[in-house]
């Protein structure tokens, strides 16, 4: 089987599969399945957004604590340096 035959066979199979999916989507069950897929995709999108929002809040909290820690160390170092002079 040469490339042209494989290509034509693939093209025909793809068209048949597309037609079957299109026909299925016109049925009540197909519409229900499509609705479920859309709902699941929306839920997944909401979950990802929520995850990243929480991650960002936690990261910002950690950065704030880290900055405060560095500021405190800096102050203590200055206090020690002042007491040595």
mmCIF file of the N, C-alpha and C atoms, coordinates in Angstrom:
data_MODEL
# 
_entry.id   MODEL 
# 
loop_
_atom_site.group_PDB 
_atom_site.id 
_atom_site.type_symbol 
_atom_site.label_atom_id 
_atom_site.label_alt_id 
_atom_site.label_comp_id 
_atom_site.label_asym_id 
_atom_site.label_entity_id 
_atom_site.label_seq_id 
_atom_site.pdbx_PDB_ins_code 
_atom_site.Cartn_x 
_atom_site.Cartn_y 
_atom_site.Cartn_z 
_atom_site.occupancy 
_atom_site.B_iso_or_equiv 
_atom_site.pdbx_formal_charge 
_atom_site.auth_seq_id 
_atom_site.auth_comp_id 
_atom_site.auth_asym_id 
_atom_site.auth_atom_id 
_atom_site.pdbx_PDB_model_num 
ATOM 1   N N  . UNK A 1 1  ? 0.857   -1.176 0.000  1.00 0.00 ? 1  UNK A N  1 
ATOM 2   C CA . UNK A 1 1  ? 0.000   0.000  0.000  1.00 0.00 ? 1  UNK A CA 1 
ATOM 3   C C  . UNK A 1 1  ? 0.901   1.237  0.000  1.00 0.00 ? 1  UNK A C  1 
ATOM 4   N N  . UNK A 1 2  ? 0.760   2.068  -0.981 1.00 0.00 ? 2  UNK A N  1 
ATOM 5   C CA . UNK A 1 2  ? 1.631   3.238  -1.060 1.00 0.00 ? 2  UNK A CA 1 
ATOM 6   C C  . UNK A 1 2  ? 1.034   4.416  -0.282 1.00 0.00 ? 2  UNK A C  1 
ATOM 7   N N  . UNK A 1 3  ? 1.795   5.506  -0.242 1.00 0.00 ? 3  UNK A N  1 
ATOM 8   C CA . UNK A 1 3  ? 1.404   6.686  0.529  1.00 0.00 ? 3  UNK A CA 1 
ATOM 9   C C  . UNK A 1 3  ? 0.052   7.237  0.090  1.00 0.00 ? 3  UNK A C  1 
ATOM 10  N N  . UNK A 1 4  ? -0.200  7.315  -1.202 1.00 0.00 ? 4  UNK A N  1 
ATOM 11  C CA . UNK A 1 4  ? -1.450  7.878  -1.717 1.00 0.00 ? 4  UNK A CA 1 
ATOM 12  C C  . UNK A 1 4  ? -2.640  7.054  -1.254 1.00 0.00 ? 4  UNK A C  1 
ATOM 13  N N  . UNK A 1 5  ? -2.516  5.730  -1.323 1.00 0.00 ? 5  UNK A N  1 
ATOM 14  C CA . UNK A 1 5  ? -3.605  4.860  -0.885 1.00 0.00 ? 5  UNK A CA 1 
ATOM 15  C C  . UNK A 1 5  ? -3.854  5.011  0.615  1.00 0.00 ? 5  UNK A C  1 
ATOM 16  N N  . UNK A 1 6  ? -2.771  5.093  1.392  1.00 0.00 ? 6  UNK A N  1 
ATOM 17  C CA . UNK A 1 6  ? -2.914  5.263  2.840  1.00 0.00 ? 6  UNK A CA 1 
ATOM 18  C C  . UNK A 1 6  ? -3.570  6.604  3.147  1.00 0.00 ? 6  UNK A C  1 
ATOM 19  N N  . UNK A 1 7  ? -3.170  7.635  2.414  1.00 0.00 ? 7  UNK A N  1 
ATOM 20  C CA . UNK A 1 7  ? -3.733  8.966  2.633  1.00 0.00 ? 7  UNK A CA 1 
ATOM 21  C C  . UNK A 1 7  ? -5.222  8.974  2.324  1.00 0.00 ? 7  UNK A C  1 
ATOM 22  N N  . UNK A 1 8  ? -5.604  8.411  1.200  1.00 0.00 ? 8  UNK A N  1 
ATOM 23  C CA . UNK A 1 8  ? -7.015  8.374  0.797  1.00 0.00 ? 8  UNK A CA 1 
ATOM 24  C C  . UNK A 1 8  ? -7.821  7.545  1.793  1.00 0.00 ? 8  UNK A C  1 
ATOM 25  N N  . UNK A 1 9  ? -7.272  6.412  2.207  1.00 0.00 ? 9  UNK A N  1 
ATOM 26  C CA . UNK A 1 9  ? -7.955  5.574  3.198  1.00 0.00 ? 9  UNK A CA 1 
ATOM 27  C C  . UNK A 1 9  ? -8.150  6.345  4.504  1.00 0.00 ? 9  UNK A C  1 
ATOM 28  N N  . UNK A 1 10 ? -7.113  7.034  4.952  1.00 0.00 ? 10 UNK A N  1 
ATOM 29  C CA . UNK A 1 10 ? -7.212  7.841  6.176  1.00 0.00 ? 10 UNK A CA 1 
ATOM 30  C C  . UNK A 1 10 ? -8.217  8.959  6.033  1.00 0.00 ? 10 UNK A C  1 
ATOM 31  N N  . UNK A 1 11 ? -8.234  9.589  4.877  1.00 0.00 ? 11 UNK A N  1 
ATOM 32  C CA . UNK A 1 11 ? -9.182  10.672 4.606  1.00 0.00 ? 11 UNK A CA 1 
ATOM 33  C C  . UNK A 1 11 ? -10.616 10.156 4.656  1.00 0.00 ? 11 UNK A C  1 
ATOM 34  N N  . UNK A 1 12 ? -10.855 9.013  4.052  1.00 0.00 ? 12 UNK A N  1 
ATOM 35  C CA . UNK A 1 12 ? -12.205 8.423  4.043  1.00 0.00 ? 12 UNK A CA 1 
ATOM 36  C C  . UNK A 1 12 ? -12.620 8.025  5.456  1.00 0.00 ? 12 UNK A C  1 
ATOM 37  N N  . UNK A 1 13 ? -11.719 7.358  6.179  1.00 0.00 ? 13 UNK A N  1 
ATOM 38  C CA . UNK A 1 13 ? -12.041 6.956  7.555  1.00 0.00 ? 13 UNK A CA 1 
ATOM 39  C C  . UNK A 1 13 ? -12.303 8.179  8.440  1.00 0.00 ? 13 UNK A C  1 
ATOM 40  N N  . UNK A 1 14 ? -11.534 9.240  8.251  1.00 0.00 ? 14 UNK A N  1 
ATOM 41  C CA . UNK A 1 14 ? -11.750 10.462 9.017  1.00 0.00 ? 14 UNK A CA 1 
ATOM 42  C C  . UNK A 1 14 ? -13.097 11.096 8.713  1.00 0.00 ? 14 UNK A C  1 
ATOM 43  N N  . UNK A 1 15 ? -13.461 11.103 7.445  1.00 0.00 ? 15 UNK A N  1 
ATOM 44  C CA . UNK A 1 15 ? -14.756 11.672 7.047  1.00 0.00 ? 15 UNK A CA 1 
ATOM 45  C C  . UNK A 1 15 ? -15.907 10.843 7.623  1.00 0.00 ? 15 UNK A C  1 
ATOM 46  N N  . UNK A 1 16 ? -15.767 9.516  7.580  1.00 0.00 ? 16 UNK A N  1 
ATOM 47  C CA . UNK A 1 16 ? -16.805 8.632  8.135  1.00 0.00 ? 16 UNK A CA 1 
ATOM 48  C C  . UNK A 1 16 ? -16.923 8.853  9.638  1.00 0.00 ? 16 UNK A C  1 
ATOM 49  N N  . UNK A 1 17 ? -15.788 8.921  10.322 1.00 0.00 ? 17 UNK A N  1 
ATOM 50  C CA . UNK A 1 17 ? -15.809 9.142  11.771 1.00 0.00 ? 17 UNK A CA 1 
ATOM 51  C C  . UNK A 1 17 ? -16.449 10.494 12.088 1.00 0.00 ? 17 UNK A C  1 
ATOM 52  N N  . UNK A 1 18 ? -16.108 11.517 11.336 1.00 0.00 ? 18 UNK A N  1 
ATOM 53  C CA . UNK A 1 18 ? -16.701 12.836 11.546 1.00 0.00 ? 18 UNK A CA 1 
ATOM 54  C C  . UNK A 1 18 ? -18.202 12.829 11.325 1.00 0.00 ? 18 UNK A C  1 
ATOM 55  N N  . UNK A 1 19 ? -18.641 12.127 10.288 1.00 0.00 ? 19 UNK A N  1 
ATOM 56  C CA . UNK A 1 19 ? -20.069 12.034 10.004 1.00 0.00 ? 19 UNK A CA 1 
ATOM 57  C C  . UNK A 1 19 ? -20.799 11.288 11.122 1.00 0.00 ? 19 UNK A C  1 
ATOM 58  N N  . UNK A 1 20 ? -20.186 10.227 11.632 1.00 0.00 ? 20 UNK A N  1 
ATOM 59  C CA . UNK A 1 20 ? -20.797 9.475  12.729 1.00 0.00 ? 20 UNK A CA 1 
ATOM 60  C C  . UNK A 1 20 ? -20.901 10.328 13.988 1.00 0.00 ? 20 UNK A C  1 
ATOM 61  N N  . UNK A 1 21 ? -19.861 11.077 14.284 1.00 0.00 ? 21 UNK A N  1 
ATOM 62  C CA . UNK A 1 21 ? -19.891 11.960 15.467 1.00 0.00 ? 21 UNK A CA 1 
ATOM 63  C C  . UNK A 1 21 ? -20.952 13.032 15.279 1.00 0.00 ? 21 UNK A C  1 
ATOM 64  N N  . UNK A 1 22 ? -21.014 13.633 14.091 1.00 0.00 ? 22 UNK A N  1 
ATOM 65  C CA . UNK A 1 22 ? -22.020 14.666 13.819 1.00 0.00 ? 22 UNK A CA 1 
ATOM 66  C C  . UNK A 1 22 ? -23.429 14.096 13.957 1.00 0.00 ? 22 UNK A C  1 
ATOM 67  N N  . UNK A 1 23 ? -23.648 12.891 13.443 1.00 0.00 ? 23 UNK A N  1 
ATOM 68  C CA . UNK A 1 23 ? -24.969 12.257 13.548 1.00 0.00 ? 23 UNK A CA 1 
ATOM 69  C C  . UNK A 1 23 ? -25.305 11.962 15.009 1.00 0.00 ? 23 UNK A C  1 
ATOM 70  N N  . UNK A 1 24 ? -24.315 11.477 15.753 1.00 0.00 ? 24 UNK A N  1 
ATOM 71  C CA . UNK A 1 24 ? -24.530 11.180 17.180 1.00 0.00 ? 24 UNK A CA 1 
ATOM 72  C C  . UNK A 1 24 ? -24.870 12.446 17.954 1.00 0.00 ? 24 UNK A C  1 
ATOM 73  N N  . UNK A 1 25 ? -24.212 13.551 17.614 1.00 0.00 ? 25 UNK A N  1 
ATOM 74  C CA . UNK A 1 25 ? -24.429 14.802 18.344 1.00 0.00 ? 25 UNK A CA 1 
ATOM 75  C C  . UNK A 1 25 ? -25.829 15.369 18.102 1.00 0.00 ? 25 UNK A C  1 
ATOM 76  N N  . UNK A 1 26 ? -26.524 14.894 17.083 1.00 0.00 ? 26 UNK A N  1 
ATOM 77  C CA . UNK A 1 26 ? -27.882 15.360 16.806 1.00 0.00 ? 26 UNK A CA 1 
ATOM 78  C C  . UNK A 1 26 ? -28.921 14.603 17.636 1.00 0.00 ? 26 UNK A C  1 
ATOM 79  N N  . UNK A 1 27 ? -28.529 13.489 18.242 1.00 0.00 ? 27 UNK A N  1 
ATOM 80  C CA . UNK A 1 27 ? -29.465 12.715 19.063 1.00 0.00 ? 27 UNK A CA 1 
ATOM 81  C C  . UNK A 1 27 ? -29.542 13.331 20.456 1.00 0.00 ? 27 UNK A C  1 
ATOM 82  N N  . UNK A 1 28 ? -30.566 12.951 21.200 1.00 0.00 ? 28 UNK A N  1 
ATOM 83  C CA . UNK A 1 28 ? -30.712 13.444 22.573 1.00 0.00 ? 28 UNK A CA 1 
ATOM 84  C C  . UNK A 1 28 ? -29.538 12.996 23.437 1.00 0.00 ? 28 UNK A C  1 
ATOM 85  N N  . UNK A 1 29 ? -29.135 11.753 23.267 1.00 0.00 ? 29 UNK A N  1 
ATOM 86  C CA . UNK A 1 29 ? -27.997 11.235 24.040 1.00 0.00 ? 29 UNK A CA 1 
ATOM 87  C C  . UNK A 1 29 ? -26.728 12.008 23.678 1.00 0.00 ? 29 UNK A C  1 
ATOM 88  N N  . UNK A 1 30 ? -26.542 12.296 22.407 1.00 0.00 ? 30 UNK A N  1 
ATOM 89  C CA . UNK A 1 30 ? -25.372 13.060 21.971 1.00 0.00 ? 30 UNK A CA 1 
ATOM 90  C C  . UNK A 1 30 ? -25.360 14.453 22.577 1.00 0.00 ? 30 UNK A C  1 
ATOM 91  N N  . UNK A 1 31 ? -26.522 15.098 22.590 1.00 0.00 ? 31 UNK A N  1 
ATOM 92  C CA . UNK A 1 31 ? -26.630 16.431 23.186 1.00 0.00 ? 31 UNK A CA 1 
ATOM 93  C C  . UNK A 1 31 ? -26.332 16.376 24.684 1.00 0.00 ? 31 UNK A C  1 
ATOM 94  N N  . UNK A 1 32 ? -26.800 15.312 25.337 1.00 0.00 ? 32 UNK A N  1 
ATOM 95  C CA . UNK A 1 32 ? -26.543 15.131 26.764 1.00 0.00 ? 32 UNK A CA 1 
ATOM 96  C C  . UNK A 1 32 ? -25.047 14.937 27.028 1.00 0.00 ? 32 UNK A C  1 
ATOM 97  N N  . UNK A 1 33 ? -24.416 14.107 26.194 1.00 0.00 ? 33 UNK A N  1 
ATOM 98  C CA . UNK A 1 33 ? -22.977 13.863 26.338 1.00 0.00 ? 33 UNK A CA 1 
ATOM 99  C C  . UNK A 1 33 ? -22.206 15.161 26.127 1.00 0.00 ? 33 UNK A C  1 
ATOM 100 N N  . UNK A 1 34 ? -22.571 15.927 25.093 1.00 0.00 ? 34 UNK A N  1 
ATOM 101 C CA . UNK A 1 34 ? -21.903 17.197 24.816 1.00 0.00 ? 34 UNK A CA 1 
ATOM 102 C C  . UNK A 1 34 ? -22.085 18.168 25.973 1.00 0.00 ? 34 UNK A C  1 
ATOM 103 N N  . UNK A 1 35 ? -23.293 18.201 26.529 1.00 0.00 ? 35 UNK A N  1 
ATOM 104 C CA . UNK A 1 35 ? -23.565 19.069 27.677 1.00 0.00 ? 35 UNK A CA 1 
ATOM 105 C C  . UNK A 1 35 ? -22.702 18.666 28.878 1.00 0.00 ? 35 UNK A C  1 
ATOM 106 N N  . UNK A 1 36 ? -22.590 17.345 29.111 1.00 0.00 ? 36 UNK A N  1 
ATOM 107 C CA . UNK A 1 36 ? -21.754 16.849 30.210 1.00 0.00 ? 36 UNK A CA 1 
ATOM 108 C C  . UNK A 1 36 ? -20.289 17.222 30.001 1.00 0.00 ? 36 UNK A C  1 
ATOM 109 N N  . UNK A 1 37 ? -19.831 17.127 28.759 1.00 0.00 ? 37 UNK A N  1 
ATOM 110 C CA . UNK A 1 37 ? -18.437 17.481 28.447 1.00 0.00 ? 37 UNK A CA 1 
ATOM 111 C C  . UNK A 1 37 ? -18.202 18.962 28.714 1.00 0.00 ? 37 UNK A C  1 
ATOM 112 N N  . UNK A 1 38 ? -19.138 19.808 28.267 1.00 0.00 ? 38 UNK A N  1 
ATOM 113 C CA . UNK A 1 38 ? -19.004 21.249 28.494 1.00 0.00 ? 38 UNK A CA 1 
ATOM 114 C C  . UNK A 1 38 ? -18.994 21.555 29.994 1.00 0.00 ? 38 UNK A C  1 
ATOM 115 N N  . UNK A 1 39 ? -19.868 20.901 30.741 1.00 0.00 ? 39 UNK A N  1 
ATOM 116 C CA . UNK A 1 39 ? -19.943 21.125 32.182 1.00 0.00 ? 39 UNK A CA 1 
ATOM 117 C C  . UNK A 1 39 ? -18.647 20.681 32.865 1.00 0.00 ? 39 UNK A C  1 
ATOM 118 N N  . UNK A 1 40 ? -18.147 19.527 32.462 1.00 0.00 ? 40 UNK A N  1 
ATOM 119 C CA . UNK A 1 40 ? -16.897 19.024 33.040 1.00 0.00 ? 40 UNK A CA 1 
ATOM 120 C C  . UNK A 1 40 ? -15.729 19.948 32.711 1.00 0.00 ? 40 UNK A C  1 
ATOM 121 N N  . UNK A 1 41 ? -15.693 20.449 31.489 1.00 0.00 ? 41 UNK A N  1 
ATOM 122 C CA . UNK A 1 41 ? -14.633 21.370 31.089 1.00 0.00 ? 41 UNK A CA 1 
ATOM 123 C C  . UNK A 1 41 ? -14.720 22.655 31.906 1.00 0.00 ? 41 UNK A C  1 
ATOM 124 N N  . UNK A 1 42 ? -15.936 23.143 32.128 1.00 0.00 ? 42 UNK A N  1 
ATOM 125 C CA . UNK A 1 42 ? -16.118 24.347 32.955 1.00 0.00 ? 42 UNK A CA 1 
ATOM 126 C C  . UNK A 1 42 ? -15.664 24.111 34.384 1.00 0.00 ? 42 UNK A C  1 
ATOM 127 N N  . UNK A 1 43 ? -16.021 22.937 34.935 1.00 0.00 ? 43 UNK A N  1 
ATOM 128 C CA . UNK A 1 43 ? -15.595 22.595 36.297 1.00 0.00 ? 43 UNK A CA 1 
ATOM 129 C C  . UNK A 1 43 ? -14.080 22.507 36.387 1.00 0.00 ? 43 UNK A C  1 
ATOM 130 N N  . UNK A 1 44 ? -13.470 21.883 35.394 1.00 0.00 ? 44 UNK A N  1 
ATOM 131 C CA . UNK A 1 44 ? -12.012 21.754 35.387 1.00 0.00 ? 44 UNK A CA 1 
ATOM 132 C C  . UNK A 1 44 ? -11.359 23.132 35.317 1.00 0.00 ? 44 UNK A C  1 
ATOM 133 N N  . UNK A 1 45 ? -11.916 23.997 34.500 1.00 0.00 ? 45 UNK A N  1 
ATOM 134 C CA . UNK A 1 45 ? -11.388 25.359 34.379 1.00 0.00 ? 45 UNK A CA 1 
ATOM 135 C C  . UNK A 1 45 ? -11.498 26.093 35.712 1.00 0.00 ? 45 UNK A C  1 
ATOM 136 N N  . UNK A 1 46 ? -12.642 25.961 36.372 1.00 0.00 ? 46 UNK A N  1 
ATOM 137 C CA . UNK A 1 46 ? -12.828 26.600 37.678 1.00 0.00 ? 46 UNK A CA 1 
ATOM 138 C C  . UNK A 1 46 ? -11.843 26.050 38.701 1.00 0.00 ? 46 UNK A C  1 
ATOM 139 N N  . UNK A 1 47 ? -11.612 24.733 38.667 1.00 0.00 ? 47 UNK A N  1 
ATOM 140 C CA . UNK A 1 47 ? -10.674 24.116 39.609 1.00 0.00 ? 47 UNK A CA 1 
ATOM 141 C C  . UNK A 1 47 ? -9.256  24.620 39.394 1.00 0.00 ? 47 UNK A C  1 
ATOM 142 N N  . UNK A 1 48 ? -8.866  24.750 38.140 1.00 0.00 ? 48 UNK A N  1 
ATOM 143 C CA . UNK A 1 48 ? -7.512  25.244 37.839 1.00 0.00 ? 48 UNK A CA 1 
ATOM 144 C C  . UNK A 1 48 ? -7.368  26.689 38.306 1.00 0.00 ? 48 UNK A C  1 
ATOM 145 N N  . UNK A 1 49 ? -8.381  27.513 38.006 1.00 0.00 ? 49 UNK A N  1 
ATOM 146 C CA . UNK A 1 49 ? -8.342  28.911 38.437 1.00 0.00 ? 49 UNK A CA 1 
ATOM 147 C C  . UNK A 1 49 ? -8.261  29.010 39.948 1.00 0.00 ? 49 UNK A C  1 
ATOM 148 N N  . UNK A 1 50 ? -9.038  28.210 40.645 1.00 0.00 ? 50 UNK A N  1 
ATOM 149 C CA . UNK A 1 50 ? -9.036  28.214 42.107 1.00 0.00 ? 50 UNK A CA 1 
ATOM 150 C C  . UNK A 1 50 ? -7.682  27.769 42.656 1.00 0.00 ? 50 UNK A C  1 
ATOM 151 N N  . UNK A 1 51 ? -7.122  26.715 42.047 1.00 0.00 ? 51 UNK A N  1 
ATOM 152 C CA . UNK A 1 51 ? -5.816  26.228 42.487 1.00 0.00 ? 51 UNK A CA 1 
ATOM 153 C C  . UNK A 1 51 ? -4.763  27.321 42.365 1.00 0.00 ? 51 UNK A C  1 
ATOM 154 N N  . UNK A 1 52 ? -4.705  27.983 41.191 1.00 0.00 ? 52 UNK A N  1 
ATOM 155 C CA . UNK A 1 52 ? -3.682  29.011 40.971 1.00 0.00 ? 52 UNK A CA 1 
ATOM 156 C C  . UNK A 1 52 ? -3.911  30.222 41.856 1.00 0.00 ? 52 UNK A C  1 
ATOM 157 N N  . UNK A 1 53 ? -5.155  30.553 42.108 1.00 0.00 ? 53 UNK A N  1 
ATOM 158 C CA . UNK A 1 53 ? -5.459  31.675 42.995 1.00 0.00 ? 53 UNK A CA 1 
ATOM 159 C C  . UNK A 1 53 ? -4.966  31.367 44.410 1.00 0.00 ? 53 UNK A C  1 
ATOM 160 N N  . UNK A 1 54 ? -5.258  30.164 44.896 1.00 0.00 ? 54 UNK A N  1 
ATOM 161 C CA . UNK A 1 54 ? -4.794  29.763 46.229 1.00 0.00 ? 54 UNK A CA 1 
ATOM 162 C C  . UNK A 1 54 ? -3.276  29.685 46.279 1.00 0.00 ? 54 UNK A C  1 
ATOM 163 N N  . UNK A 1 55 ? -2.675  29.160 45.228 1.00 0.00 ? 55 UNK A N  1 
ATOM 164 C CA . UNK A 1 55 ? -1.216  29.064 45.161 1.00 0.00 ? 55 UNK A CA 1 
ATOM 165 C C  . UNK A 1 55 ? -0.590  30.453 45.229 1.00 0.00 ? 55 UNK A C  1 
ATOM 166 N N  . UNK A 1 56 ? -1.180  31.390 44.488 1.00 0.00 ? 56 UNK A N  1 
ATOM 167 C CA . UNK A 1 56 ? -0.659  32.763 44.476 1.00 0.00 ? 56 UNK A CA 1 
ATOM 168 C C  . UNK A 1 56 ? -0.765  33.395 45.860 1.00 0.00 ? 56 UNK A C  1 
ATOM 169 N N  . UNK A 1 57 ? -1.896  33.189 46.531 1.00 0.00 ? 57 UNK A N  1 
ATOM 170 C CA . UNK A 1 57 ? -2.077  33.733 47.886 1.00 0.00 ? 57 UNK A CA 1 
ATOM 171 C C  . UNK A 1 57 ? -1.051  33.146 48.851 1.00 0.00 ? 57 UNK A C  1 
ATOM 172 N N  . UNK A 1 58 ? -0.861  31.833 48.787 1.00 0.00 ? 58 UNK A N  1 
ATOM 173 C CA . UNK A 1 58 ? 0.106   31.182 49.669 1.00 0.00 ? 58 UNK A CA 1 
ATOM 174 C C  . UNK A 1 58 ? 1.525   31.643 49.372 1.00 0.00 ? 58 UNK A C  1 
ATOM 175 N N  . UNK A 1 59 ? 1.865   31.759 48.109 1.00 0.00 ? 59 UNK A N  1 
ATOM 176 C CA . UNK A 1 59 ? 3.197   32.209 47.725 1.00 0.00 ? 59 UNK A CA 1 
ATOM 177 C C  . UNK A 1 59 ? 3.437   33.639 48.203 1.00 0.00 ? 59 UNK A C  1 
ATOM 178 N N  . UNK A 1 60 ? 2.453   34.512 48.015 1.00 0.00 ? 60 UNK A N  1 
ATOM 179 C CA . UNK A 1 60 ? 2.589   35.883 48.483 1.00 0.00 ? 60 UNK A CA 1 
ATOM 180 C C  . UNK A 1 60 ? 2.753   35.939 50.001 1.00 0.00 ? 60 UNK A C  1 
ATOM 181 N N  . UNK A 1 61 ? 2.020   35.073 50.717 1.00 0.00 ? 61 UNK A N  1 
ATOM 182 C CA . UNK A 1 61 ? 2.164   34.996 52.169 1.00 0.00 ? 61 UNK A CA 1 
ATOM 183 C C  . UNK A 1 61 ? 3.572   34.567 52.571 1.00 0.00 ? 61 UNK A C  1 
ATOM 184 N N  . UNK A 1 62 ? 4.097   33.559 51.880 1.00 0.00 ? 62 UNK A N  1 
ATOM 185 C CA . UNK A 1 62 ? 5.454   33.094 52.173 1.00 0.00 ? 62 UNK A CA 1 
ATOM 186 C C  . UNK A 1 62 ? 6.494   34.171 51.872 1.00 0.00 ? 62 UNK A C  1 
ATOM 187 N N  . UNK A 1 63 ? 6.306   34.874 50.759 1.00 0.00 ? 63 UNK A N  1 
ATOM 188 C CA . UNK A 1 63 ? 7.236   35.948 50.406 1.00 0.00 ? 63 UNK A CA 1 
ATOM 189 C C  . UNK A 1 63 ? 7.196   37.063 51.443 1.00 0.00 ? 63 UNK A C  1 
ATOM 190 N N  . UNK A 1 64 ? 6.005   37.379 51.915 1.00 0.00 ? 64 UNK A N  1 
ATOM 191 C CA . UNK A 1 64 ? 5.864   38.416 52.946 1.00 0.00 ? 64 UNK A CA 1 
ATOM 192 C C  . UNK A 1 64 ? 6.568   37.990 54.236 1.00 0.00 ? 64 UNK A C  1 
ATOM 193 N N  . UNK A 1 65 ? 6.381   36.728 54.633 1.00 0.00 ? 65 UNK A N  1 
ATOM 194 C CA . UNK A 1 65 ? 7.056   36.218 55.834 1.00 0.00 ? 65 UNK A CA 1 
ATOM 195 C C  . UNK A 1 65 ? 8.569   36.221 55.650 1.00 0.00 ? 65 UNK A C  1 
ATOM 196 N N  . UNK A 1 66 ? 9.026   35.821 54.458 1.00 0.00 ? 66 UNK A N  1 
ATOM 197 C CA . UNK A 1 66 ? 10.463  35.818 54.179 1.00 0.00 ? 66 UNK A CA 1 
ATOM 198 C C  . UNK A 1 66 ? 11.046  37.219 54.237 1.00 0.00 ? 66 UNK A C  1 
ATOM 199 N N  . UNK A 1 67 ? 10.341  38.190 53.689 1.00 0.00 ? 67 UNK A N  1 
ATOM 200 C CA . UNK A 1 67 ? 10.801  39.588 53.728 1.00 0.00 ? 67 UNK A CA 1 
ATOM 201 C C  . UNK A 1 67 ? 10.854  40.081 55.166 1.00 0.00 ? 67 UNK A C  1 
ATOM 202 N N  . UNK A 1 68 ? 9.828   39.753 55.943 1.00 0.00 ? 68 UNK A N  1 
ATOM 203 C CA . UNK A 1 68 ? 9.810   40.167 57.350 1.00 0.00 ? 68 UNK A CA 1 
ATOM 204 C C  . UNK A 1 68 ? 10.975  39.534 58.105 1.00 0.00 ? 68 UNK A C  1 
ATOM 205 N N  . UNK A 1 69 ? 11.273  38.280 57.819 1.00 0.00 ? 69 UNK A N  1 
ATOM 206 C CA . UNK A 1 69 ? 12.393  37.590 58.464 1.00 0.00 ? 69 UNK A CA 1 
ATOM 207 C C  . UNK A 1 69 ? 13.709  38.289 58.145 1.00 0.00 ? 69 UNK A C  1 
ATOM 208 N N  . UNK A 1 70 ? 13.905  38.635 56.874 1.00 0.00 ? 70 UNK A N  1 
ATOM 209 C CA . UNK A 1 70 ? 15.131  39.322 56.456 1.00 0.00 ? 70 UNK A CA 1 
ATOM 210 C C  . UNK A 1 70 ? 15.204  40.698 57.106 1.00 0.00 ? 70 UNK A C  1 
ATOM 211 N N  . UNK A 1 71 ? 14.089  41.410 57.146 1.00 0.00 ? 71 UNK A N  1 
ATOM 212 C CA . UNK A 1 71 ? 14.066  42.728 57.786 1.00 0.00 ? 71 UNK A CA 1 
ATOM 213 C C  . UNK A 1 71 ? 14.414  42.622 59.264 1.00 0.00 ? 71 UNK A C  1 
ATOM 214 N N  . UNK A 1 72 ? 13.874  41.604 59.933 1.00 0.00 ? 72 UNK A N  1 
ATOM 215 C CA . UNK A 1 72 ? 14.177  41.395 61.355 1.00 0.00 ? 72 UNK A CA 1 
ATOM 216 C C  . UNK A 1 72 ? 15.658  41.082 61.562 1.00 0.00 ? 72 UNK A C  1 
ATOM 217 N N  . UNK A 1 73 ? 16.220  40.228 60.696 1.00 0.00 ? 73 UNK A N  1 
ATOM 218 C CA . UNK A 1 73 ? 17.650  39.905 60.802 1.00 0.00 ? 73 UNK A CA 1 
ATOM 219 C C  . UNK A 1 73 ? 18.503  41.151 60.585 1.00 0.00 ? 73 UNK A C  1 
ATOM 220 N N  . UNK A 1 74 ? 18.112  41.937 59.618 1.00 0.00 ? 74 UNK A N  1 
ATOM 221 C CA . UNK A 1 74 ? 18.839  43.170 59.312 1.00 0.00 ? 74 UNK A CA 1 
ATOM 222 C C  . UNK A 1 74 ? 18.822  44.103 60.528 1.00 0.00 ? 74 UNK A C  1 
ATOM 223 N N  . UNK A 1 75 ? 17.655  44.246 61.156 1.00 0.00 ? 75 UNK A N  1 
ATOM 224 C CA . UNK A 1 75 ? 17.525  45.113 62.339 1.00 0.00 ? 75 UNK A CA 1 
ATOM 225 C C  . UNK A 1 75 ? 18.390  44.590 63.478 1.00 0.00 ? 75 UNK A C  1 
ATOM 226 N N  . UNK A 1 76 ? 18.355  43.285 63.709 1.00 0.00 ? 76 UNK A N  1 
ATOM 227 C CA . UNK A 1 76 ? 19.163  42.705 64.780 1.00 0.00 ? 76 UNK A CA 1 
ATOM 228 C C  . UNK A 1 76 ? 20.656  42.898 64.498 1.00 0.00 ? 76 UNK A C  1 
ATOM 229 N N  . UNK A 1 77 ? 21.044  42.734 63.242 1.00 0.00 ? 77 UNK A N  1 
ATOM 230 C CA . UNK A 1 77 ? 22.449  42.930 62.879 1.00 0.00 ? 77 UNK A CA 1 
ATOM 231 C C  . UNK A 1 77 ? 22.882  44.379 63.126 1.00 0.00 ? 77 UNK A C  1 
ATOM 232 N N  . UNK A 1 78 ? 22.017  45.321 62.797 1.00 0.00 ? 78 UNK A N  1 
ATOM 233 C CA . UNK A 1 78 ? 22.312  46.734 63.042 1.00 0.00 ? 78 UNK A CA 1 
ATOM 234 C C  . UNK A 1 78 ? 22.390  47.006 64.544 1.00 0.00 ? 78 UNK A C  1 
ATOM 235 N N  . UNK A 1 79 ? 21.484  46.411 65.312 1.00 0.00 ? 79 UNK A N  1 
ATOM 236 C CA . UNK A 1 79 ? 21.511  46.594 66.775 1.00 0.00 ? 79 UNK A CA 1 
ATOM 237 C C  . UNK A 1 79 ? 22.800  46.055 67.378 1.00 0.00 ? 79 UNK A C  1 
ATOM 238 N N  . UNK A 1 80 ? 23.199  44.886 66.903 1.00 0.00 ? 80 UNK A N  1 
ATOM 239 C CA . UNK A 1 80 ? 24.454  44.281 67.394 1.00 0.00 ? 80 UNK A CA 1 
ATOM 240 C C  . UNK A 1 80 ? 25.641  45.151 66.992 1.00 0.00 ? 80 UNK A C  1 
ATOM 241 N N  . UNK A 1 81 ? 25.650  45.611 65.756 1.00 0.00 ? 81 UNK A N  1 
ATOM 242 C CA . UNK A 1 81 ? 26.738  46.464 65.269 1.00 0.00 ? 81 UNK A CA 1 
ATOM 243 C C  . UNK A 1 81 ? 26.799  47.762 66.070 1.00 0.00 ? 81 UNK A C  1 
ATOM 244 N N  . UNK A 1 82 ? 25.642  48.326 66.416 1.00 0.00 ? 82 UNK A N  1 
ATOM 245 C CA . UNK A 1 82 ? 25.614  49.568 67.192 1.00 0.00 ? 82 UNK A CA 1 
ATOM 246 C C  . UNK A 1 82 ? 26.130  49.347 68.610 1.00 0.00 ? 82 UNK A C  1 
ATOM 247 N N  . UNK A 1 83 ? 25.812  48.191 69.172 1.00 0.00 ? 83 UNK A N  1 
ATOM 248 C CA . UNK A 1 83 ? 26.243  47.923 70.554 1.00 0.00 ? 83 UNK A CA 1 
ATOM 249 C C  . UNK A 1 83 ? 27.739  47.625 70.621 1.00 0.00 ? 83 UNK A C  1 
ATOM 250 N N  . UNK A 1 84 ? 28.339  47.195 69.526 1.00 0.00 ? 84 UNK A N  1 
ATOM 251 C CA . UNK A 1 84 ? 29.771  46.882 69.501 1.00 0.00 ? 84 UNK A CA 1 
ATOM 252 C C  . UNK A 1 84 ? 30.580  48.184 69.422 1.00 0.00 ? 84 UNK A C  1 
ATOM 253 N N  . UNK A 1 85 ? 30.088  49.190 68.742 1.00 0.00 ? 85 UNK A N  1 
ATOM 254 C CA . UNK A 1 85 ? 30.811  50.443 68.571 1.00 0.00 ? 85 UNK A CA 1 
ATOM 255 C C  . UNK A 1 85 ? 30.998  51.128 69.835 1.00 0.00 ? 85 UNK A C  1 
# 
